[in-house]
Amino acid sequence: MREPRGTLVLDSQTGKVGEVMDHQGPRLQLRPPGGGREWEADPGAVRPLTDAEQLSIKVSVANSRARWGK
């Protein structure tokens, strides 16, 4: 899988949602959508989020930022 930067994906090995930040050799560099520490993922273990999943994550991030003033 060669998802472009900024794509929201689900890492099935960790169960976490991440934003594609970069490709390093055979690995993906992912970061939590609201910010945080990056992690490496196996491209074969990630899938793009559905439109509904993306909307849910974006609303959650926006609510968190509004709540905490970020």
C-alpha distances in whole Angstrom, upper triangle without the diagonal:
4,6,10,12,14,12,13,11,12,12,14,15,17,17,17,16,14,14,11,14,12,10,13,12,10,10,9,13,13,17,19,19,23,23,23,22,18,17,14,11,9,5,6,9,8,8,10,13,16,18,21,19,18,22,23,21,23,26,26,25,28,31,30,31,34,35,35,35,32
4,6,9,12,10,12,11,14,14,16,17,19,19,18,16,14,13,10,12,10,8,11,11,10,10,9,12,13,16,18,18,22,22,22,21,18,16,14,12,11,7,10,12,10,10,11,14,17,19,21,20,18,22,23,21,22,26,26,25,27,30,29,29,33,34,34,34,31
4,7,8,6,9,9,12,13,15,17,18,18,16,14,12,10,7,10,9,9,13,14,12,11,9,11,11,14,16,15,19,19,20,19,16,16,14,12,12,9,11,12,10,9,8,11,14,15,18,17,15,18,20,18,18,22,22,21,23,26,26,26,29,31,31,31,27
4,6,6,9,11,14,15,18,20,20,20,18,15,12,10,7,8,8,9,13,15,14,13,10,11,11,14,16,15,18,18,19,19,16,16,15,14,15,12,15,16,13,12,10,13,15,16,19,18,15,18,20,18,18,22,22,21,22,26,25,25,28,30,29,29,26
4,6,9,11,14,15,19,20,20,20,17,14,11,7,5,5,6,9,12,15,15,13,10,10,9,11,13,12,15,15,16,16,13,14,14,14,15,13,16,17,14,14,12,14,16,17,20,18,15,18,19,17,16,20,20,18,20,23,23,22,25,27,26,26,22
4,6,9,13,15,18,20,19,18,15,12,9,5,5,6,9,12,15,18,18,16,12,11,9,10,11,9,12,12,15,15,13,15,15,15,17,15,18,17,14,13,11,12,14,14,17,15,12,14,16,13,12,16,17,15,16,20,19,19,21,24,23,23,20
4,6,10,12,15,18,17,16,14,10,8,6,5,8,10,12,16,18,17,15,11,11,10,11,11,10,13,14,16,17,14,15,15,14,15,13,15,15,11,10,7,8,11,11,14,12,9,13,14,12,12,16,17,15,17,20,20,20,23,25,25,25,22
4,7,10,13,15,14,13,10,7,6,5,6,10,12,14,17,19,18,16,12,12,9,9,9,8,11,13,14,15,13,14,14,13,15,13,15,13,10,9,6,6,9,10,12,9,7,10,11,9,10,13,14,13,15,18,17,18,21,22,23,23,20
4,6,9,12,12,10,8,6,5,6,7,11,13,14,16,18,16,14,11,11,9,10,10,10,14,14,15,16,13,13,13,10,12,10,12,10,6,5,4,5,9,11,13,10,9,13,13,11,13,16,15,15,18,20,20,21,23,25,25,26,23
4,6,9,9,7,6,5,6,9,10,14,15,16,18,19,17,14,12,12,10,11,10,11,14,15,16,16,14,13,12,10,11,10,11,8,5,5,6,6,10,13,13,10,10,14,13,11,14,17,16,16,19,20,20,21,24,25,25,27,24
4,6,6,6,5,6,7,10,11,14,15,14,16,17,15,12,10,11,9,11,11,13,16,16,16,15,12,10,10,7,8,9,9,6,5,7,9,10,13,16,17,13,14,17,16,14,17,20,18,18,22,23,22,23,26,27,26,28,25
4,6,5,7,9,11,14,14,17,18,18,19,20,17,14,13,14,13,14,14,16,19,19,19,18,16,13,12,9,9,10,9,5,6,8,11,11,14,18,18,14,16,19,18,16,19,22,20,20,24,25,24,26,29,29,29,31,28
4,6,8,11,12,15,15,18,18,17,18,19,16,13,13,14,13,15,15,17,20,20,18,17,15,12,11,8,8,11,10,6,8,11,14,15,18,21,21,18,19,22,21,19,22,24,22,22,26,27,25,27,30,30,30,32,29
4,5,9,10,14,15,17,18,18,19,20,18,14,13,13,11,13,12,15,17,17,15,14,13,10,10,9,11,13,13,9,10,12,15,15,18,21,20,17,18,21,19,17,20,22,19,19,23,24,22,24,27,27,26,28,26
4,7,10,13,15,18,19,20,21,22,20,17,15,15,12,13,12,14,16,17,16,15,14,12,13,11,13,14,14,10,10,11,13,12,15,18,17,13,15,18,16,14,17,19,17,17,21,21,20,22,25,25,25,27,25
4,6,10,12,15,17,18,19,21,19,16,13,13,10,10,8,10,12,13,12,12,11,10,12,10,13,14,15,11,10,11,12,11,14,17,16,12,13,16,14,11,14,16,14,14,18,19,17,19,22,22,22,24,22
4,7,10,13,15,16,18,21,19,16,13,12,8,8,6,7,10,11,12,12,11,11,12,11,13,13,15,12,9,10,9,8,12,14,13,10,10,13,11,9,11,14,12,12,15,17,16,17,20,21,21,22,20
4,6,9,11,13,15,18,17,13,10,9,5,5,5,6,9,9,10,10,9,9,10,10,12,12,14,12,9,10,10,10,13,15,15,12,11,14,13,10,12,15,14,12,16,18,16,17,20,21,21,22,19
4,6,9,12,14,17,17,14,10,8,5,5,6,6,9,9,11,11,9,10,11,11,14,13,15,14,11,11,10,10,14,14,16,13,11,14,14,11,11,15,14,12,15,18,17,17,20,22,21,21,18
4,6,8,11,14,13,11,7,6,5,7,9,9,13,12,13,13,10,10,10,10,12,10,14,13,10,11,10,12,15,16,18,16,13,17,17,14,15,19,18,16,19,22,20,20,24,25,24,25,21
4,7,10,13,14,11,8,5,6,7,10,10,13,11,12,11,8,10,10,11,14,13,16,16,14,15,14,15,19,19,21,19,16,19,20,17,17,20,20,17,20,23,21,20,24,25,24,24,20
4,6,10,11,9,6,5,7,10,13,14,17,15,15,14,10,11,10,11,12,11,15,16,14,15,15,17,21,22,24,21,19,22,23,20,20,24,23,21,23,26,25,24,28,29,28,28,24
4,6,7,6,5,6,9,12,16,17,20,18,18,16,12,11,9,10,10,9,13,14,13,15,15,18,21,23,25,23,21,24,25,22,23,27,26,24,26,29,28,28,31,32,31,31,28
4,6,5,6,7,11,14,17,19,22,19,19,16,12,11,9,10,11,11,14,15,15,17,18,21,25,26,29,26,24,28,28,25,26,29,29,26,29,32,30,30,33,34,33,33,29
4,6,8,10,14,17,20,22,25,23,22,19,16,14,11,11,11,10,13,15,16,18,20,23,26,28,30,28,26,30,31,28,29,32,31,29,32,35,33,33,37,38,36,37,33
4,7,10,13,17,20,22,25,23,22,20,16,14,10,9,7,7,10,12,13,15,17,21,24,26,29,26,25,29,29,26,28,31,30,29,32,34,33,33,37,37,36,37,33
4,7,10,13,16,18,21,20,18,16,12,10,6,6,5,6,9,10,11,14,16,18,22,24,26,23,22,26,26,23,25,28,27,25,29,31,29,29,33,34,33,33,30
4,6,10,13,15,18,16,16,14,10,8,5,5,6,6,10,10,9,12,13,16,19,21,23,20,19,22,23,20,21,25,24,22,25,27,26,26,29,30,29,30,27
4,7,10,13,15,13,12,10,6,6,5,6,9,10,13,13,11,14,14,16,20,22,23,20,19,22,22,19,20,23,22,20,23,25,23,23,27,28,26,27,23
4,7,9,12,10,10,9,5,5,6,7,10,10,14,12,10,12,12,14,17,19,20,17,15,18,18,15,16,19,18,16,19,21,20,20,24,24,23,24,21
4,6,8,6,6,6,4,6,9,10,14,14,17,15,13,15,14,14,18,19,20,16,15,17,17,13,14,17,15,13,16,18,16,16,20,21,19,20,17
4,6,5,6,7,7,9,12,12,16,16,19,16,14,15,14,13,17,17,18,14,13,15,14,10,11,14,12,10,13,15,13,14,17,18,17,18,15
4,6,8,10,10,12,15,15,18,18,20,18,15,15,13,12,15,15,15,12,10,12,11,8,8,11,10,7,10,13,11,11,15,16,15,16,13
4,7,10,11,14,17,18,21,21,24,21,19,19,17,16,18,18,17,15,13,13,13,9,9,11,9,6,8,10,8,8,12,13,12,13,10
4,7,9,12,15,17,20,20,23,21,19,20,18,17,20,20,21,18,15,17,16,12,12,14,13,9,12,14,11,11,14,15,13,14,11
4,6,10,13,15,19,20,23,21,19,20,20,19,22,23,23,20,18,20,19,15,15,17,15,12,15,16,13,13,17,17,15,16,13
4,7,10,13,17,18,21,19,18,20,20,20,23,24,25,21,20,22,21,17,18,20,18,15,19,20,17,17,21,21,19,20,17
4,7,10,13,15,18,16,15,17,17,18,22,23,24,20,19,22,21,17,18,21,19,17,20,22,19,19,23,23,21,22,19
4,7,10,12,15,13,13,16,17,18,21,23,24,20,20,23,22,18,20,23,21,19,22,24,21,22,26,26,24,25,22
4,7,9,12,11,11,14,16,18,21,24,25,21,20,24,23,20,22,25,23,21,25,27,25,25,29,29,28,29,26
4,6,8,7,7,11,13,15,19,22,23,19,19,23,22,19,21,24,23,22,25,27,25,26,30,30,29,30,27
4,5,5,7,11,13,16,19,22,24,21,21,24,24,21,24,27,25,25,28,30,28,29,33,33,32,34,31
4,5,6,8,11,14,17,20,22,19,19,23,23,21,22,26,25,24,27,29,28,29,32,33,33,34,31
4,6,8,11,14,17,20,22,19,20,24,24,22,24,27,26,26,29,31,30,31,35,35,35,36,33
4,7,10,13,16,19,20,17,18,22,21,19,22,25,24,24,27,28,27,29,32,32,32,34,31
4,7,9,12,16,17,14,14,18,18,16,19,22,21,20,24,25,25,26,29,30,30,31,28
4,6,9,12,14,12,12,16,16,15,17,20,20,20,23,25,24,26,28,29,30,31,28
4,7,9,11,9,9,13,14,13,14,17,18,18,20,22,22,23,26,27,28,29,26
4,6,8,6,6,9,10,10,11,14,15,15,17,19,20,21,23,25,26,27,24
4,5,5,6,9,10,11,12,14,15,17,18,20,21,23,24,26,27,28,26
4,5,5,6,9,10,11,12,14,15,16,18,20,21,22,24,26,26,25
4,5,5,6,9,10,11,12,14,15,17,18,20,21,22,24,25,24
4,5,5,6,9,10,11,12,14,15,17,18,20,21,23,24,22
4,5,5,6,9,10,11,12,14,15,17,18,20,21,22,20
4,5,5,6,9,10,10,12,14,15,16,18,20,21,19
4,6,5,6,9,10,11,12,14,15,16,18,20,19
4,5,5,6,9,10,10,12,14,15,16,18,16
4,5,5,6,9,10,11,12,14,15,16,14
4,5,5,6,8,10,10,12,14,15,14
4,5,5,6,9,10,10,12,14,13
4,5,5,6,9,10,11,12,10
4,5,5,6,9,10,10,9
4,5,5,6,9,10,10
4,5,5,6,8,8
4,5,5,5,5
4,6,5,7
4,6,8
4,6
4
